Amino acid sequence: MIDFTSQFGQTVKRHLTEDYFIWLTTVDSHLMPQPRPVWFIWEDDSFLIFSEPKTHKVRHVSKHGGVALHFNTADGKAEQDIIVFTGTAKIDASLPPAHEVPPYLEKYKTGIEELGMSPEEFGQKYSVAIRVKAVSVRGW
């Protein structure tokens, strides 16, 4: 889906590997967009996000799978590194807990510690895996 050899693709890849969070926009029961920052990892052509079970984003994804994701821009004028994904989100009950997903734990181990939690406690609290299959990416 993404040509990581192009200049834009290289910018996308840098954000996918280096950014700490991404903005996930779901839609509520009134079809109003609801953006929120989330921790994520990129695997192949999809995002993996973990959530507490009783959150709005979990309810939204369960009812309306269409989502958008975007990074903060690289500059204060929003003229650089504009990257917007659209995709389909699903709850993925087949995945192990967050702390048993090595790339996720590696990326967020310090953040989990800063929350005052062990990896196991984090995995119990953030027990819902959301998989977002990227459908398109646009930007400049």
C-alpha positions as CSV (number, residue, x, y, z in Angstrom):
1,M,0.0,0.0,0.0
2,I,2.8,2.5,0.9
3,D,5.8,2.9,-1.3
4,F,8.4,3.3,1.4
5,T,11.1,4.1,-1.3
6,S,9.4,7.4,-2.3
7,Q,10.2,10.6,-0.4
8,F,6.7,10.7,1.0
9,G,6.9,7.0,1.9
10,Q,10.2,7.5,3.7
11,T,8.5,10.3,5.8
12,V,5.6,8.0,6.6
13,K,8.0,5.2,7.6
14,R,9.9,7.5,9.9
15,H,6.7,8.5,11.7
16,L,5.4,4.9,11.9
17,T,8.7,3.8,13.5
18,E,9.6,6.9,15.6
19,D,6.4,8.6,16.7
20,Y,5.2,7.8,20.2
21,F,1.5,8.3,19.5
22,I,-1.0,8.8,16.7
23,W,-4.4,10.4,16.7
24,L,-7.2,7.9,16.2
25,T,-10.5,9.3,15.0
26,T,-13.6,7.2,15.5
27,V,-17.2,8.1,15.1
28,D,-19.8,8.1,17.9
29,S,-23.4,7.0,17.8
30,H,-24.3,10.4,16.3
31,L,-21.6,9.9,13.6
32,M,-19.6,12.8,15.1
33,P,-15.8,12.4,14.7
34,Q,-14.0,11.8,18.1
35,P,-10.2,12.1,17.9
36,R,-7.9,10.9,20.6
37,P,-4.2,10.2,20.9
38,V,-3.3,6.5,21.3
39,W,-0.2,4.4,21.6
40,F,0.4,2.2,18.6
41,I,2.7,-0.1,16.7
42,W,2.7,-0.6,12.9
43,E,2.7,-4.2,11.7
44,D,2.8,-4.9,8.0
45,D,-0.2,-2.8,6.7
46,S,-2.1,-2.3,10.0
47,F,-1.9,-0.5,13.3
48,L,-2.2,-2.3,16.6
49,I,-3.7,-0.3,19.5
50,F,-4.6,-1.5,23.0
51,S,-7.4,0.0,25.1
52,E,-9.2,-0.3,28.3
53,P,-12.4,-2.3,27.6
54,K,-15.1,0.3,28.6
55,T,-13.9,3.2,26.6
56,H,-15.7,5.2,24.0
57,K,-13.2,4.2,21.3
58,V,-14.0,0.5,21.9
59,R,-17.7,1.2,21.7
60,H,-17.3,3.3,18.5
61,V,-15.1,0.7,16.8
62,S,-17.6,-2.0,17.7
63,K,-20.4,-0.1,15.9
64,H,-18.6,1.8,13.2
65,G,-15.3,0.4,11.9
66,G,-14.4,3.3,9.7
67,V,-11.6,5.3,11.3
68,A,-8.9,7.9,10.4
69,L,-5.5,8.3,11.9
70,H,-2.9,11.1,11.7
71,F,0.3,12.2,13.2
72,N,1.1,15.7,14.6
73,T,2.8,17.8,11.9
74,A,6.6,18.4,11.9
75,D,6.2,22.2,12.2
76,G,3.9,24.8,13.9
77,K,2.3,25.9,10.7
78,A,1.2,22.4,9.7
79,E,3.0,22.6,6.4
80,Q,5.3,19.6,6.8
81,D,4.7,15.9,7.3
82,I,1.0,15.9,6.8
83,I,0.0,12.2,7.0
84,V,-3.5,10.9,7.1
85,F,-4.6,7.3,7.1
86,T,-8.1,5.9,6.6
87,G,-8.9,2.4,7.6
88,T,-11.1,-0.2,9.0
89,A,-10.9,-0.9,12.8
90,K,-11.9,-4.2,14.5
91,I,-11.6,-5.6,17.9
92,D,-9.1,-8.4,17.7
93,A,-9.7,-10.9,20.5
94,S,-7.1,-13.4,19.1
95,L,-4.1,-11.3,20.2
96,P,-2.2,-11.9,23.4
97,P,-2.2,-9.1,26.0
98,A,-0.1,-6.0,25.3
99,H,2.8,-7.0,27.5
100,E,3.1,-10.2,25.5
101,V,3.5,-8.4,22.2
102,P,7.3,-7.8,22.1
103,P,7.4,-4.8,19.7
104,Y,4.6,-3.0,21.7
105,L,6.3,-3.7,25.1
106,E,9.7,-2.5,23.7
107,K,8.2,0.7,22.5
108,Y,6.1,1.5,25.6
109,K,8.0,-0.1,28.5
110,T,9.1,3.3,29.8
111,G,5.6,4.8,29.4
112,I,4.1,1.9,31.2
113,E,6.6,2.4,34.1
114,E,5.7,6.1,34.1
115,L,2.1,5.1,34.6
116,G,3.2,3.3,37.8
117,M,2.3,-0.1,36.4
118,S,4.0,-3.4,35.7
119,P,3.8,-4.7,32.1
120,E,1.4,-7.4,33.4
121,E,-0.9,-4.8,35.1
122,F,-0.9,-2.7,31.9
123,G,-1.9,-5.8,29.9
124,Q,-4.7,-6.5,32.3
125,K,-6.0,-3.0,32.3
126,Y,-5.5,-2.3,28.5
127,S,-6.9,-5.7,27.5
128,V,-8.7,-4.9,24.3
129,A,-6.7,-5.0,21.1
130,I,-7.8,-2.8,18.2
131,R,-6.5,-3.7,14.8
132,V,-6.8,-0.9,12.2
133,K,-6.2,-2.1,8.6
134,A,-4.9,0.8,6.7
135,V,-6.9,1.4,3.5
136,S,-5.3,4.6,2.2
137,V,-2.7,7.2,3.1
138,R,-2.4,10.7,1.8
139,G,-0.4,13.7,2.7
140,W,2.7,15.7,1.8
